[in-house]
Amino acid sequence: MMARKPETVVALETVVIIDDDEAVREALEGLLDSVGLQVKSYGSVQQYVDQSPAIDVGCMVLDVRLPGRSGLDFQAELARSGNCLPVIFISGHADVPMSVRAMKAGAFEFLTKPVHHQELLDAIHAAIAAHGERRSQERGLTTQRARFDTLTAREREITMMVVSGLRNKQIADDLGLSEATVKLHRGQAMRKMEARSVVELVRIVDSLTATGRTP
């Protein structure tokens, strides 16, 4: 009776490999598959774009030198489109200017061939984790913005004044309202924003402002 193969945890995200060397692609596919990572590989950027795979990509492993669009060019293209997908570069012809350009453009890691398997796996796991955290934060901001949009004009006005550090009495004087009315609007705004304290309300609004999600 054959020994049962240990179960591995399969990541929801797929690692995309783009390398024109078929042997490298096959070796990396086998490596990632052996640790339970989903993987798809392509021989060029154009092949990947043409197939337009409907997959949830966790990170990309790109060779720097590719037929047609290079890995560096594709990285720049992704950045221009607002795609923050983590990119791990691998290259057998790396030089300092090339690696500096890649890292300055936002590359997650730059590894030279032959790639040490554990080093690559560590980079991939870290990249997927970072991407997951970024997407989680993005979803949180989207939810907070949706809550902010439910505020009435008056609630929004008072919220921004609270966040700027004004007290209820100051807000009431500035808007010509009673302090009780200001407290009522502030309480309603905090309930809608699901903020348990003024400090939390400030943190939420600051996060939205920092990402351009408040008017």
Salt bridges, closest charged atoms under 4 A:
GLU7 OE2 - ARG4 NH2 3.37
GLU13 OE2 - ARG135 NH2 3.37
ASP19 OD2 - LYS113 NZ 2.81
ASP56 OD1 - ARG135 NH1 2.71
ASP63 OD2 - LYS113 NZ 3.32
ASP73 OD1 - ARG101 NH2 3.57
GLU77 OE2 - ARG69 NH1 2.83
GLU138 OE2 - ARG213 NH2 2.05
ASP149 OD1 - ARG145 NH2 2.42
GLU155 OE1 - LYS192 NZ 2.85
GLU157 OE1 - ARG154 NH1 2.82
ASP173 OD2 - LYS169 NZ 3.32
GLU194 OE1 - ARG147 NH2 3.12
GLU200 OE1 - ARG196 NE 3.15
GLU200 OE2 - ARG203 NH2 3.57
